[in-house]
Amino acid sequence: MVLIFGGAYQGKLDYAMKRFGLSKEDVFFCDDTEVAVPTGKKIVYEIDKWILALVKANKNIEEDINHFTERNPDAIVIANDISCGIVPVDRFTRQWREETGRAVGKIAQHSDEVARLFCGIPTKIK
């Protein structure tokens, strides 16, 4: 597994597709409504949106992340870093932010490689 994270609009998807020779047909685009575990594509894009769907549905995030990592050991996971900036005032958004941080940390533990992108420039973390 490979984890690529960074701020919004920093070029994470373009970097992953170029680096691994993939196209948009190889990308699973997560959204904030679907709670099924993302599978079937090489790149899982914006996993933070899938985590938002899980939080909205009051799902067991740790259990779902475990299923995700088991079913997708070769995935390239792309996450927006939502941990920076002002802590949200409302409880729900704080919960989503905290759950996303824990989930991305778990994915990083299962990843052979972790990179952070800033201004389109990757920095190897692991």
C-alpha positions in Angstrom: 0.0 0.0 0.0 1.1 3.6 -0.7 -0.3 6.6 1.0 -0.1 10.1 -0.5 -1.5 12.9 1.5 -1.4 16.7 1.5 -3.6 19.8 1.3 -6.4 20.2 -1.2 -5.4 21.0 -4.8 -1.7 20.2 -4.3 -1.5 17.7 -7.2 -1.8 14.4 -5.3 -3.8 12.6 -8.0 -1.7 13.8 -10.9 1.4 12.8 -9.1 0.1 9.3 -8.3 -1.1 8.7 -11.9 2.2 9.9 -13.4 4.4 8.1 -10.9 2.6 4.7 -11.3 1.6 5.0 -15.0 -2.1 5.0 -14.3 -5.1 6.9 -15.7 -8.5 8.1 -14.3 -10.0 4.7 -15.2 -7.8 3.3 -12.4 -9.2 5.7 -9.8 -12.0 5.1 -7.2 -13.4 8.5 -6.4 -14.7 8.5 -2.9 -17.7 10.6 -1.9 -19.3 11.5 1.4 -22.4 9.4 0.8 -21.2 5.9 0.0 -20.2 3.8 3.1 -19.2 0.6 1.2 -15.5 -0.2 1.4 -13.8 1.2 -1.7 -12.4 -1.6 -3.8 -11.7 -2.6 -7.4 -9.4 0.3 -8.5 -5.7 0.9 -8.1 -6.0 4.4 -6.7 -8.5 5.3 -3.9 -8.9 9.1 -4.1 -9.9 11.4 -1.3 -10.4 8.7 1.3 -11.3 11.4 3.8 -14.6 11.8 2.0 -15.3 8.1 2.5 -14.5 8.6 6.2 -17.0 11.5 6.3 -19.7 9.1 4.9 -18.8 6.6 7.7 -19.1 9.3 10.4 -22.4 10.5 9.0 -23.7 6.9 9.1 -22.3 6.4 12.6 -20.3 3.4 11.4 -17.4 1.8 13.3 -14.5 3.6 11.5 -11.8 1.4 12.9 -13.5 -1.8 11.8 -14.1 -0.3 8.3 -10.5 0.9 8.0 -9.3 -2.6 8.9 -11.6 -4.1 6.2 -10.3 -1.5 3.7 -6.6 -2.3 4.4 -7.2 -6.1 4.2 -9.1 -5.8 0.9 -6.7 -3.3 -0.7 -3.1 -4.2 0.2 -1.8 -2.9 -3.1 -3.8 0.3 -3.2 -2.5 3.8 -3.7 -4.5 5.8 -1.2 -4.8 9.6 -1.5 -6.0 11.7 1.4 -6.5 15.4 1.9 -4.8 16.6 5.1 -7.6 18.1 7.1 -5.7 18.2 10.3 -4.1 21.6 9.9 -5.7 24.9 10.6 -8.3 26.1 13.1 -10.0 23.4 15.1 -13.6 23.3 14.0 -16.1 24.7 16.5 -18.9 22.2 15.8 -18.7 18.7 17.3 -19.5 16.8 14.1 -16.7 18.4 12.1 -14.2 17.8 14.9 -15.3 14.2 15.1 -14.7 13.8 11.3 -11.3 15.4 11.6 -10.3 13.2 14.5 -11.6 10.0 12.9 -9.8 10.9 9.6 -6.5 11.5 11.5 -6.7 8.1 13.2 -7.8 6.3 10.0 -5.0 7.9 7.9 -2.5 7.0 10.6 -3.7 3.4 10.5 -3.4 3.4 6.7 0.1 4.8 7.0 1.1 1.9 9.3 0.0 -0.6 6.6 1.8 1.4 3.9 5.2 0.5 2.5 5.5 4.1 1.3 4.1 7.4 2.6 4.5 10.7 0.8 3.3 14.2 1.6 2.7 16.6 -1.3 3.0 20.3 -1.0 2.9 22.6 -4.1 3.1 19.5 -6.2 6.4 18.4 -4.7 6.5 15.1 -2.9 8.4 14.5 0.4 9.0 11.0 1.4 7.8 10.3 4.9 8.2 6.5 4.9 
